[in-house]
Amino acid sequence: MAHRISIQEAIALAQAGDPEAQYALSSALHRAGKFDESLHWLRLAASRGVIPARLALAAMVMDGQRCTRDLQQARDLLQPLATTHIAANLLLAELHGFAAWQIGDRETGLRYLASAARMGDAGARRQLALLAACHRRPDLVDSSDWPAIEHAIPQLAGDLPLPAAEVLHESPLIRRFPAAVDPLVLTALIDLAAPLVQRSQIVDARTGESRADPMRTSSHVTLAPRQHDHVLEAIEQCIARVSGLPARNGEFVQVLRYRVGEEFKPHVDYFNESGDAAYRSLADGGQRAQTVLIYLNDRYTGGATAFPKLEIVVQGRPGDILHFHNVDAGGIGHKDSLHAGTPVETGEKWLLSKWIRSEAYPPRVRW
């Protein structure tokens, strides 16, 4: 109906109490940028049982972007629909399973995800398969054995297994976790990022603003919370374990692409510690205390991660996690953490990068 009648017709029908017209009017007002009016009619349509309105309102009160966040209201709207609607199960899977909502019940989240998969959602099934690969359960990767999958959910909701760390340097601490992430997941991350990458930028030490610079010639995408799935959520939790700091201290994940000749010249990840720009950066979650990199592919030459002051060169292999500290025990930037992504000589390099703040990162907390 939202695409078949004018706003004037929808207003007349909505005011007369037609719930479908109320939903259509809400959609039209939202497209017009009249968000408060849109929300009014959306609530009315949802209260009258219009299922798309209930789903849309639940997503809005989860996000809290255009209205007050209310997770209990989201549950109340979604749970009656879970037996029959894939979208309700997917939203409930996020609500329980994503750390952003602070419920912290990944097991329940994955049960809703499995429900969506049983109902035919290909994306949900793919996420379960990738989680099975992460947890070394090849028997479940292509499985339709729903009782077996249901039985495995406590394992799939748990921490990803980590290999023993190789300590490459003590101070600053530099560690490698070899082959920590399954190849199927690495491919999925590249596929997600490939159509989204844009020219990378740096943070200007003088102004605190981001800008393009010849010292960093890669392309990248920052994956915002709405681009998460349960696999990336599991990787975020794994990175938190590696860093020893809460997941909420992490900036949003970046996936980077380096083509032939592209590089990130020697730099430090910690912020300059003096001046107005430094004050603004440090006030936004504290210092960039740690960095975690995950190497996503091979079939390229060059492209090593080099620490020139320490004479350490890491040629990452697919699935390796590289973790290093950018500050010393007193929280002061460690100059020996200077590092570079050396130029790619042949092929194309893909890398996941995440900076860890010393305090909770405000954009993540607000989300």
N, C-alpha and C positions, 0 to 999 in steps of 0.2 A: 504493500500500500504506500510505503514511503516514496516509491518512485512513480506512482501513478496519479497522484492528486497534487494540487497546488497547496501552498501554505495556507492560503485563505480558506480553501475547502477543508483542510485538515483542522484549522482553528475552529471552524463552525461545528464540525463533527466532534472534535475533542471537547469543546465546551458543552456539547449535548450529552457527553458521557460515554462516547464510543471509545473503548480502551485501545483498539487497534489504531484509531485515528490519533489518540494521545501518544502512542509510540511513534507513529509516523511524524507527528508534529515535533516530538522531541528530537528525532533524527535530523529533521530539516533545520531546526533551530541550532543544533550542535554544529552542523555544516556551516551555518551562517555566523558562527562565533558567539551566539547568545547562550552562553553555557548555563547561567543561573535559570533562565526560563526553560531551557532544555531539560535540566535536572528536575525541575518541578513536574513537567509532564511525564518524564521517565518514571519518577516515583509513583505517580498516579497509575500509569500503565502497568507497572510491576505489581502494585497492590491489587490490581484487577486480574492478575494471573497471566498476563501476556509473557510467554516464555522468553522470547528474545529480549524483552525489557528487563526481566529478572536477571538474565545473564549479563546484559550490559551494565545494569546497576551494580551487580556484584563485582564486576571488574573495576568499576569506578571507585567503589568504597574500599576495595583492596588497595588500589594504587594511591588513593588520597590526593590525586592531582587536581581535580576540579571540585572536590568536596571533602568533607572530613573523613579521614580513614576510620573504618568501623569493621574490623575483622569478624566480629560476632554477627553483624548484619549480613556480611557476605556469606558466612556459613548458613545462616537461616534461609537465605535466598537460594542457595545452591543445593543443599542436602536433599530436599524433596525431589530434585530433578536428577539425582545421581543414578537412579535405576534405569533411566531411559535416555539420557542426553550425554553425548560424548563431551560437549563443551563444559558442562557442569563438572564432570570428572577431571578434566584437564585443569580447570581453575582450582578445584579443591586440592589437586595434586600439588599445584604451586603454593597454595595457601599453607598447607601443612609442611611441604618439603623444602621450601626455599628459606634460607636464613634471613632474608630481608624482612619477612613477616614476623620473625621472632617467636614463632610457635615451636620450631625445632623438633618436629615429629616426622622425620624423613620416612620412617617405616609406613606410617599412615599415608603420607604423600605418595609413596610408590604403590600402595594398594589402590589408590584412586587412579594412578597412571595405568596400572595393569587392567583396571576396569575399562578404561578408555581403549586400551589395546584389544581387549576381548570383544569390544563393541565395534571394532574394525578400524580404529584410527592408526594409520600407518606411522605417523610421527611418534606416537606413544610406543608402538611396538619397536621402532628403531631405537628409541632411547633405552628401553629395557635390554635390547640386544647389546648395545654398547656398554651398558653397565655390567652385563654378564661378562663381556670381554675384559673389562677393567678388573673384575674380581676373579679372573682366571676360571670362568665357567663356560668353556666352549660348548658344552652340552646344551646350554640354554640360548646360544646366540641366534640360532635359526629355529627355535622350538615353538610349537603351538601347544605344548603340554602345560596347560594353565595350572593344574594342581602342583606341578613341579615348580613352576615360576612362583606361585603363591607361597610355596614352602621356602623358596630361596630369598624371598623379599627381605627378611632380617639381615641376610648377608649382603644383598645388593644395597641396602640402606646404610651399611656400615662404612668404616674408613677404608679407603683404597689401600691395598698392600703396598708397602714401600720396601725397596731393597736396602741393604746396608749402605750407608753413605761412605764415599771416598773423600777424605779430607785432603784438599789440595794446598791449603794454607791455613795457618792458625789465626793470625791477626793482620789484616782483617780475615775473618773466617770465610773460607771459600770451600764449598762442598759440591760433589756431584753424586746424584742418585742414578745409577745407570739403568737404562731401559725400564723406567718406572711406569710409563704410560703405554697402553696397548696400541699397536699400529692402526687398528680400525678407528680408534678415537682420534688419532693424529690426522688421518685422512678426513674425518668428519669436520674437524676444526678448520682445516684448509678450505674445504668445500663451503663452509659457512662464511668464511672471511673473504674468499676470493672476489665475489662481486661487489664487496663493500669497501675495499681498501682505497685510501687516498694518500696524497703526499704527506709524509711525516713532518712533524714540527719539533722544535725545542722550546724550553722555557727560557726566555731572555733573562739573564742574571741581573740586568739593570732595571728592567721594567716589570718583571714578573709575568709578562704576557707571552703567549705561545706564538711562534712565528716559524716560517720555513727558513732553513739555513743550510748552506753547502756542507756543513759538517755532518748532517744527517740526511741522506738521500734516499732512504727506503720509503715504502708506502706502508700504511697500517690502518687498522680500524679498532676503535674502542668499543667493546661490547657492553652496551648498557643493560640494565636489569631486565628489560622486556625482551632482550635477545637471548636471555639465559634459557637453558633447558636443564633437565636433571643430571645430565652428564657433566655439563660445565659446572653445575653446582657441586658435584662430587669433586671435581678438580679444584675448585675454589677451597673446599674444605681440606683437601690434601695439601694445598699450598699453605693454608693456615697451620697445619701440623708441622710442616717443614720449617716455617718461620718461628713457631712457638708463640705467635701473637694471634689475637682474635681475628676471625675473618673480616670483621667490620673495620679493621685497620687497613685493609687492602684497598688500593685504588681499583678502578674497574680494569678488567683484563684487556690487554691489547694483543692483537695478532699482527705480525709484521711480515712483509715480503721484501726480500732483497733480490733484485735482478743483477745481471752482470755489470760490474763496475760500481754498484751501490754499496754504501758503507755507513757506519756511524763512527766518526773519528774519535780519538781518545777524549773521554769526558768522565765526569763523576755524576752519580745520580742524586747525591744529597744537594740540598739547596744552599746557595751562598748565604752565609750567616751574618751578614751586615747589610744595612740599607733598608729603604722602604719596601722594595720588592721582596727581599728576604722575609721581612716581617709579615707581609701578606701571605706568602707561601707557607711559612711556618705556622701561622694562625689557622690555616686550613687543614688541621689534622696532624700538625707537628712535622718532624723531619722525615724525609724518605730514608728510613733506617736500613731497609733491606731490599734486595732485588731477587726475584725468582724468574728464571727463564726455562722454558720447555722447548726442546728442539723437535720440530714437527716432521722433518723429512731429511733425505739424503739426496743423492744424485746431483750434487753440486761440488765444486772445488773452491778453495778460499773460504771466506765467510766465517773464519774462526772468531771466537771470543778471546781477546788478548788482554792481559793485565801487564802493561809494559814495565811498570816499576818493579813488578815481582817476577818478571820473565816467565810468566805462566801463559800458555796458549791452550785453549780448550777447543778441540774440534768436535763439536757435539754430534752425537749419533741420535737417530730417531728415538724419541721417548725419554731421552736423558733429561733430568732436571738439574739445573745449575743454580745454586743458592749462594748468595754472598752478602756480607754486611757492608754497609756504606759508612757507618759511624763507629767510633770506638766505644769503650765501656762507659764513658762519660757523656755519650751522645753527641760528640763533636765529629764533624766530617773527617773520615779517614782518607788522607791523600793517596795512600797506597791502593785504595779501591778504584783508582783511575783504570778505565777499561775501554775497549773499542770493539766494534763489529767490523772486522777487516773486510776489504772489498771482495765481493764474489767474483770468481774468475770464470767459471762456467756454470750453467744451470741456473737454478732459482732456489733461494733459501727461504724457508718459512719458520717462524719462531713465535712462541707465545711469551709475553712479557708481563710481569706484574710488579708494581712497586708497593712496598709495605711501609705504612706510616708508623711513627712512634706512638700515635694516639688514634682514636677512632676517626675515620675519614668522614667529614660531614656530609658530602653528597650521598654516601652509602647509608649513613644513619637516617638522613631525611627521607630516603627512599623507603 
